[in-house]
Amino acid sequence: IYQSWHPKESGIYPVEKYNQMGKELAEKWASGHLAWVITHTDKNHIHNHIVICAVHSETGKALDHKKKDLQRLHEISNGIARENGLSEMKKRVNDLEAKL
């Protein structure tokens, strides 16, 4: 998962806050799954790379990757943005990434 903020919003909070928002997204979308959140500051905007283990380490249940599940991921991310006074991401329905 790639989570990013507009350059104008990238300096509002300390880097740790953006990392925490990535962790919150991973926990809300894939509760109990192992996840890694790497926050990058090497561009003009802060962004997270989030890797989530598809199989739950205790239950063995796999994450669903259907369109409705990805829409829920998008809604969770936008909710976190709203809670923190940041802009919501627009839907990218025609992008290749949106179809994966």
Secondary structure, DSSP 8 states (H G I E B T S, - for coil): -EEE--GGGTTSS-HHHHHHHHHHHHHHHSTTS-EEEEEE-SSSS-EEEEEE-SB-TTT--B---SHHHHHHHHHHHHHHHHHTT-------TTSTGGG-
